[in-house]
Amino acid sequence: MARRNTTSRNSPYALNATAYVSTTDAVSATTGQGGSPRNNTSIWEKLNSMCFDVEWTIGTESGDAINVTAQLLDLKARNLGRPAMVDWSLRASDVAGASWGAIDTASDGLAIVTGTVINEWNADAWAQMQTDNDGKLTVTVGDSTGADYYKVQIVVGDRVFLSPLITFAA
């Protein structure tokens, strides 16, 4: 009969599900943020460092611009508490906000308020961005063409989040 391997053999990906590791090891200066595979954190601490939801704040129109804020939240609906890379895109919508379509290049562009733009494509309608250290991203969307309706789509890893309707007046 074959002997069952019960040791991790120093695997950097081994999870210790039987012995809880205290939160003092959650963030390490040598191994990185709490989700590092070499860090001695529990599976729950690793899950809490992932984005599970987004809290949206849509500002009011001022001078043909609207601020759109996305606060990334962890498993317990707390601010993410770390920077994250996101794909951000501006999508066309209808007046009811019931639909959202292709990437919309008709806007006057975007300006980053909180976070960092890494790359921009499609006339400022699609960008790769990094949130601030709290998982927050604020982008100013501009449109001077009159009544228009948009939604913002954010992709974090394999999760897709869609904002409430963004309305520019006529």
N, C-alpha and C positions, 0 to 999 in steps of 0.2 A: 504494500500500500504506500502511495506517495505521501511524503510528509508535507503538511500544510505550512506555507510560509506565513508566519505571524509577525515578522519584523518588517520595518519599512525599508531596510537596506540603505538608509540615509537618503531616501528619495526627497527631493525638494518639494514634491507635490503631495506628500503624505499628510492626511488630516487626522488629528487626534480627537476622535469623537467620544472617547470614554473619559478623558481627563480634561476638565474645563481649564482653560488658561485665562488668567485674570486679565482685566482690561488694561493693566499697566503695560502689557506687551502689544497693545493694539496698534500703536504707531511707533515705528523704530527708525532712528536716524540712519541705521546701517542697512536695513532691508527695505525701506520705503514705507508707503502708506499701508494701512491695515490689511489691504487685500493682497499683499505680496505673498506668493506661494512659499517663500522661504521663511516667512514670519511664523512664529508659534502662536497664532491666533486660532480661535475656534471657528467653525463653519458659520456660526451666527454673526460673528464680528466681520467676517469676510462678506457675508450677504448685506450687512448694514453699510458697507462702503460702496454698494452698487446703487444706481439710479432706478427707482421703481415707479416714480410718478413725477409730474411737473405741475407746479402751481403757477397759473398764468395771471398777469396783470396787464390789461389793455388800457393805456392812457387815453386822454381826450385829444382831439385834433387841435393843433396849435401851429399856425403858419404852414399848412400843408404837410404836417409831420405828426406821427403818432408813435409814442414810445411803447414797445412791447417787451415785457419782462417775463422771463421764464426762470423760475426757481426750481432746480432739481431737488427731489426729495428721496430719502432713503427708504428702507423697508418699513420703518416705524413712522413715516411721514414727517421726518425731521429734515432740516436743510442738509444737503449732502455733506457739506463740511470739507470738501476737497475739490480741486479743479477737475474738469472732465472735458473730453473732446466731443463735440456734437456736429452733425451735419444739419445746417439750417437752410430752409428754403421758403420762399414766399409763393403762395398758391392762390390762384384766382378762385373766387367763390361767387355765390349769388346773394341777393338781398336778404334771403331768409337764413343764410348760412348753412343751408341743407346740403350743399354740394361743395366739393373742392376739386379743382382740376389740375392742369399742368402748371409747371413753374411759370410765374408771371413776370415778364420782363418789361411790362408797361409802367412800372413804378419809377419814381425818380431816384431810386437807389436806397441804400441803407447807410447808416452811420452807427458805429459801435459806441455804446455809452459805458457798459460794464462788461468786461471780458476782453478777449483778443481775437481778431480776425486772422486766421492762418492763410487761407486762400479764398478768392472770390471768383465765381464763374457766372455766365448767363446774365450779363448786364446787372450785376449786384443782386440778383434774385436767388442765388444759391451760394452758400459759403460754408467752409469748414471753420469752426470757431472753438475757442477754449473758454470755459467759464472762469469766473474769479475763484478765489480760494474757498468760497462758501457754496459753490455750485450755482451761482447766479449769472444770468446773461441778460443784458438790456440792449435792445437794438432800436434805433429810430428808423421808421419806415416813412419814406416821403412819396407824395403823389399830388401833383398839381393839375391833373386832367379832369377833375370834377368828381362826380359820384362813382366810387369804386369800392369793391368789397374783396377782402383778402382773408386768408388764414395763414398762419405760420406752422410749418411742419418741422419738428425736431426729431432727429434720429440719434439715439444714444445706444451704442452697441447694436443689439437686435430689437430694441424697443422703439416704437414710433409714437410720437405724441403730437396732437393737433390742437392748435389754439382756438379760443372762441373767435367769433367774427370780428374783423377789424373793418370799420366803416369810415370812409372818407365822404364828407358832405359834398353836395353839388356846388 
